[in-house]
Amino acid sequence: MKLWKLIGILACGSGLLACSSQPAPSLYQQLGGESGIAAITDGLLHHIEHDPLIVDHFRDTDIPRFRDLLAEQLCDLSGGPCVYSGATMEESHTGLNLTTRDFDRLVNHLISVMQQEGISYAAQNQLLALLAPMYPEVVRR
Ligand code: HEM
Protein backbone atom coordinates (compact mmCIF):
# COMPACT_ATOMS: atom_id res chain seq x y z
CA MET A 1 0.00 0.00 0.00
CA LYS A 2 1.24 3.45 -0.86
CA LEU A 3 2.40 5.49 2.15
CA TRP A 4 0.07 8.44 1.42
CA LYS A 5 -2.92 6.10 1.33
CA LEU A 6 -1.97 4.56 4.67
CA ILE A 7 -1.56 8.03 6.22
CA GLY A 8 -5.01 8.97 4.87
CA ILE A 9 -6.66 5.90 6.39
CA LEU A 10 -4.97 6.47 9.77
CA ALA A 11 -5.88 10.18 9.87
CA CYS A 12 -9.46 9.41 8.89
CA GLY A 13 -9.89 6.57 11.39
CA SER A 14 -8.37 8.53 14.27
CA GLY A 15 -10.64 11.52 13.66
CA LEU A 16 -7.79 13.84 12.59
CA LEU A 17 -9.55 14.40 9.29
CA ALA A 18 -13.24 14.76 8.53
CA CYS A 19 -13.91 11.89 6.14
CA SER A 20 -16.17 12.65 3.23
CA SER A 21 -17.76 9.20 3.27
CA GLN A 22 -19.46 9.93 6.61
CA PRO A 23 -22.25 12.54 6.57
CA ALA A 24 -22.06 15.14 9.35
CA PRO A 25 -24.37 14.19 12.24
CA SER A 26 -27.58 16.23 12.39
CA LEU A 27 -28.23 18.42 15.40
CA TYR A 28 -30.84 15.84 16.46
CA GLN A 29 -28.14 13.16 16.50
CA GLN A 30 -25.73 15.46 18.35
CA LEU A 31 -28.37 15.99 21.03
CA GLY A 32 -28.55 12.21 21.48
CA GLY A 33 -31.68 11.52 19.43
CA GLU A 34 -34.95 10.62 21.15
CA SER A 35 -33.36 9.49 24.45
CA GLY A 36 -30.95 12.45 24.55
CA ILE A 37 -33.78 14.93 24.03
CA ALA A 38 -35.89 13.13 26.66
CA ALA A 39 -32.99 13.51 29.14
CA ILE A 40 -32.57 17.20 28.26
CA THR A 41 -36.31 17.85 28.64
CA ASP A 42 -36.55 16.00 31.96
CA GLY A 43 -33.42 17.76 33.23
CA LEU A 44 -34.86 21.14 32.26
CA LEU A 45 -38.12 20.37 34.09
CA HIS A 46 -36.12 19.37 37.17
CA HIS A 47 -34.26 22.71 37.09
CA ILE A 48 -37.52 24.64 36.60
CA GLU A 49 -39.10 22.78 39.52
CA HIS A 50 -36.24 23.90 41.79
CA ASP A 51 -36.11 27.50 40.60
CA PRO A 52 -38.33 29.58 42.90
CA LEU A 53 -38.05 32.55 40.52
CA ILE A 54 -39.85 30.84 37.62
CA VAL A 55 -41.64 27.76 38.96
CA ASP A 56 -44.82 29.72 39.78
CA HIS A 57 -45.44 30.35 36.09
CA PHE A 58 -46.09 26.61 35.76
CA ARG A 59 -48.54 26.24 38.66
CA ASP A 60 -51.58 25.71 36.35
CA THR A 61 -49.70 23.78 33.68
CA ASP A 62 -50.34 20.16 32.73
CA ILE A 63 -46.67 19.17 33.20
CA PRO A 64 -46.70 15.78 31.37
CA ARG A 65 -48.31 17.46 28.35
CA PHE A 66 -45.82 20.36 28.48
CA ARG A 67 -42.94 17.90 28.75
CA ASP A 68 -44.09 15.89 25.71
CA LEU A 69 -44.67 19.01 23.61
CA LEU A 70 -41.29 20.50 24.53
CA ALA A 71 -39.50 17.25 23.65
CA GLU A 72 -41.45 17.08 20.38
CA GLN A 73 -40.57 20.68 19.58
CA LEU A 74 -36.84 20.13 20.27
CA CYS A 75 -36.93 16.99 18.11
CA ASP A 76 -38.65 18.84 15.24
CA LEU A 77 -36.38 21.92 15.51
CA SER A 78 -33.20 19.85 15.52
CA GLY A 79 -34.13 17.90 12.40
CA GLY A 80 -35.46 14.77 14.07
CA PRO A 81 -38.40 12.62 12.93
CA CYS A 82 -41.09 14.63 14.76
CA VAL A 83 -43.64 17.25 13.81
CA TYR A 84 -44.40 19.73 16.59
CA SER A 85 -48.14 19.51 17.31
CA GLY A 86 -48.52 22.12 20.08
CA ALA A 87 -49.66 25.72 20.09
CA THR A 88 -47.51 28.47 18.62
CA MET A 89 -45.08 30.13 21.01
CA GLU A 90 -47.17 33.29 20.83
CA GLU A 91 -50.41 31.46 21.67
CA SER A 92 -48.97 29.41 24.51
CA HIS A 93 -47.15 32.28 26.24
CA THR A 94 -49.72 35.05 25.88
CA GLY A 95 -51.06 36.08 29.27
CA LEU A 96 -48.12 34.62 31.20
CA ASN A 97 -46.42 38.05 31.35
CA LEU A 98 -42.96 36.55 31.06
CA THR A 99 -39.94 38.82 31.41
CA THR A 100 -36.46 38.82 29.90
CA ARG A 101 -35.20 37.52 33.25
CA ASP A 102 -37.61 34.55 33.03
CA PHE A 103 -36.40 33.82 29.50
CA ASP A 104 -32.73 34.08 30.50
CA ARG A 105 -33.23 31.79 33.49
CA LEU A 106 -34.89 29.10 31.38
CA VAL A 107 -32.16 29.34 28.75
CA ASN A 108 -29.45 29.15 31.44
CA HIS A 109 -31.10 26.03 32.88
CA LEU A 110 -31.14 24.52 29.40
CA ILE A 111 -27.42 25.28 28.99
CA SER A 112 -26.62 23.67 32.38
CA VAL A 113 -28.58 20.56 31.44
CA MET A 114 -26.94 20.25 28.02
CA GLN A 115 -23.57 20.64 29.75
CA GLN A 116 -24.48 17.88 32.25
CA GLU A 117 -25.58 15.65 29.37
CA GLY A 118 -22.23 16.12 27.62
CA ILE A 119 -23.61 17.92 24.56
CA SER A 120 -20.84 19.62 22.59
CA TYR A 121 -20.58 23.43 22.65
CA ALA A 122 -21.20 23.51 18.90
CA ALA A 123 -24.47 21.59 19.26
CA GLN A 124 -25.50 23.67 22.30
CA ASN A 125 -24.97 26.83 20.29
CA GLN A 126 -26.90 25.48 17.32
CA LEU A 127 -29.92 24.73 19.50
CA LEU A 128 -29.71 28.11 21.27
CA ALA A 129 -29.59 29.84 17.89
CA LEU A 130 -32.84 28.09 16.93
CA LEU A 131 -34.54 29.14 20.18
CA ALA A 132 -33.32 32.76 20.32
CA PRO A 133 -35.72 34.03 17.60
CA MET A 134 -38.64 32.85 19.79
CA TYR A 135 -37.83 35.52 22.38
CA PRO A 136 -40.33 38.11 21.05
CA GLU A 137 -43.07 35.45 20.85
CA VAL A 138 -42.53 34.42 24.48
CA VAL A 139 -41.68 37.58 26.46
CA ARG A 140 -44.16 40.32 27.47
CA ARG A 141 -47.14 38.73 25.82
C1 HEM B 1 -37.44 29.59 23.70
C2 HEM B 1 -37.99 29.42 24.89
C3 HEM B 1 -39.23 28.59 25.10
C4 HEM B 1 -39.70 27.51 24.41
C5 HEM B 1 -39.07 26.81 23.22
C6 HEM B 1 -40.93 27.11 25.05
C7 HEM B 1 -41.71 26.03 24.64
C8 HEM B 1 -42.97 25.77 25.12
C9 HEM B 1 -43.86 24.76 24.62
C10 HEM B 1 -43.55 23.77 23.52
C11 HEM B 1 -45.03 24.86 25.29
C12 HEM B 1 -46.29 24.01 25.11
C13 HEM B 1 -47.23 24.66 24.11
C14 HEM B 1 -48.64 24.10 24.19
O1 HEM B 1 -49.20 24.06 25.30
O2 HEM B 1 -49.22 23.72 23.15
C15 HEM B 1 -44.84 25.91 26.27
C16 HEM B 1 -45.77 26.29 27.21
C17 HEM B 1 -45.44 26.98 28.33
N1 HEM B 1 -44.29 27.69 28.55
FE1 HEM B 1 -42.77 27.86 27.30
N2 HEM B 1 -41.18 27.93 26.10
C18 HEM B 1 -40.16 28.85 26.17
C19 HEM B 1 -40.00 29.82 27.11
C20 HEM B 1 -40.70 29.86 28.29
C21 HEM B 1 -40.34 30.61 29.49
C22 HEM B 1 -39.12 31.53 29.59
C23 HEM B 1 -41.26 30.32 30.44
C24 HEM B 1 -41.34 30.79 31.87
C25 HEM B 1 -40.28 30.95 32.61
C26 HEM B 1 -42.23 29.43 29.83
C27 HEM B 1 -43.36 28.96 30.46
C28 HEM B 1 -44.33 28.20 29.83
C29 HEM B 1 -45.58 27.81 30.47
C30 HEM B 1 -46.00 28.16 31.89
C31 HEM B 1 -46.27 27.04 29.53
C32 HEM B 1 -47.61 26.34 29.71
C33 HEM B 1 -48.76 27.27 29.47
C34 HEM B 1 -50.04 26.48 29.73
O3 HEM B 1 -50.15 25.86 30.81
O4 HEM B 1 -50.90 26.46 28.86
N3 HEM B 1 -41.85 29.16 28.55
N4 HEM B 1 -43.60 26.45 26.13
Residues whose N, C-alpha, C, O or C-beta is under 5 A from the ligand:
A	BS01	HEM	I54 H57 F58 D60 T61 D62 F66 L69 L70 Q73 G86 A87 S92 D102 F103 L106 L131 M134 V138
